[in-house]
Amino acid sequence: MADYHITSADVYGNRFTVVMHFPVPDTTNEAVVNYRTAIVEYQGGAPIKSVLTDIGAEQTLLDAGQIIERVYPFHSNPQQTPAEKQALLDAMWELERGNQQAELARILSYWGFNRTIP
């Protein structure tokens, strides 16, 4: 599985569209629902629509809630080498992984909680 995919670039090679895949924790929320189950339900159930075409095994991971997909713009400097751009993308993925996992915890922390008052 790739952590990110570049899907397009501008004519100068300075602005890219990047599709990133982030792992979903295999833990439960406050309602004792696994986050992977919760994200699939939150997104409307499987199959999960990817912006990518023909992603193979990654589609199985999306459908199972093991990964989530997000799309980002990425801007680079024309003077940067491909290795420098890759290092920036790697750092961006690491930062966004933490952001996305925090966001999942925030929006899904009580997903599936039900209570009937006696």
C-alpha distance (Angstrom), angle and dihedral (degrees) to the residues before:
residue distance angle dihedral
M1 . . .
A2 3.78 . .
D3 3.79 117.9 .
Y4 3.79 90.7 -146.8
H5 3.78 141.1 8.7
I6 3.80 128.0 -158.5
T7 3.79 107.2 -138.7
S8 3.81 102.7 176.5
A9 3.79 144.3 1.0
D10 3.77 133.9 -163.3
V11 3.80 120.5 -108.8
Y12 3.80 91.1 -93.1
G13 3.81 96.1 47.7
N14 3.80 93.3 -121.2
R15 3.80 102.5 107.3
F16 3.78 121.4 51.0
T17 3.77 138.0 178.0
V18 3.78 109.7 -133.3
V19 3.80 126.5 -167.8
M20 3.79 110.6 -156.0
H21 3.78 128.6 -165.2
F22 3.79 119.4 -153.9
P23 3.81 129.0 -170.5
V24 3.80 118.2 -111.7
P25 3.81 113.0 -139.4
D26 3.80 115.9 -108.0
T27 3.80 92.3 -134.6
T28 3.78 135.7 104.7
N29 3.78 129.7 -105.4
E30 3.83 128.6 -135.0
A31 3.83 89.7 -77.3
V32 3.84 89.7 53.9
V33 3.81 91.3 -111.8
N34 3.78 116.6 138.0
Y35 3.82 111.0 -113.2
R36 3.80 89.6 -129.6
T37 3.80 91.0 57.6
A38 3.80 91.2 43.0
I39 3.82 94.6 52.4
V40 3.80 92.3 50.2
E41 3.81 90.8 50.3
Y42 3.83 91.3 43.8
Q43 3.81 90.6 53.7
G44 3.81 92.0 50.2
G45 3.79 100.9 -95.5
A46 3.77 133.6 -73.2
P47 2.91 138.1 -14.8
I48 3.78 93.5 58.0
K49 3.81 111.8 -154.2
S50 3.79 112.8 -122.6
V51 3.79 123.1 -158.6
L52 3.79 86.4 -138.2
T53 3.77 123.4 81.1
D54 3.79 122.0 -130.2
I55 3.80 98.7 0.4
G56 3.80 93.3 163.2
A57 3.79 115.1 -165.4
E58 3.79 91.4 11.5
Q59 3.81 88.5 68.7
T60 3.80 88.8 60.6
L61 3.81 89.9 52.3
L62 3.83 91.3 49.1
D63 3.80 92.2 48.9
A64 3.82 91.1 49.7
G65 3.81 92.5 49.6
Q66 3.79 92.0 -118.4
I67 3.81 91.5 124.5
I68 3.78 136.5 21.1
E69 3.78 126.6 -148.7
R70 3.79 127.0 -136.7
V71 3.82 131.5 174.7
Y72 3.81 122.7 -139.5
P73 3.78 138.2 176.2
F74 3.80 114.2 -123.9
H75 3.79 122.5 -161.4
S76 3.77 123.3 -165.1
N77 3.76 138.2 179.8
P78 3.81 116.8 -106.1
Q79 3.81 88.6 -131.3
Q80 3.81 93.0 60.5
T81 3.77 119.8 103.4
P82 3.81 120.7 -127.5
A83 3.83 88.5 -105.9
E84 3.81 90.9 54.2
K85 3.80 91.1 49.5
Q86 3.79 90.3 49.2
A87 3.81 91.4 50.6
L88 3.82 89.9 52.0
L89 3.79 91.8 48.7
D90 3.81 90.7 48.9
A91 3.81 90.3 51.3
M92 3.80 90.8 46.8
W93 3.81 90.3 52.3
E94 3.81 91.5 50.8
L95 3.81 92.2 49.7
E96 3.79 93.7 45.7
R97 3.80 92.0 46.9
G98 3.80 89.0 63.0
N99 3.80 91.7 43.7
Q100 3.80 93.0 49.9
Q101 3.79 94.1 47.4
A102 3.82 90.1 49.8
E103 3.81 89.3 49.2
L104 3.81 91.5 50.6
A105 3.80 90.3 50.9
R106 3.80 90.2 49.8
I107 3.80 99.5 47.7
L108 3.80 98.2 34.6
S109 3.80 103.1 35.6
Y110 3.82 92.3 109.2
W111 3.81 99.2 24.3
G112 3.79 108.8 142.1
F113 3.81 96.0 20.0
N114 3.78 111.9 144.2
R115 3.77 129.3 173.3
T116 3.76 134.6 175.8
I117 3.79 114.7 -157.8
P118 3.82 109.6 -132.1
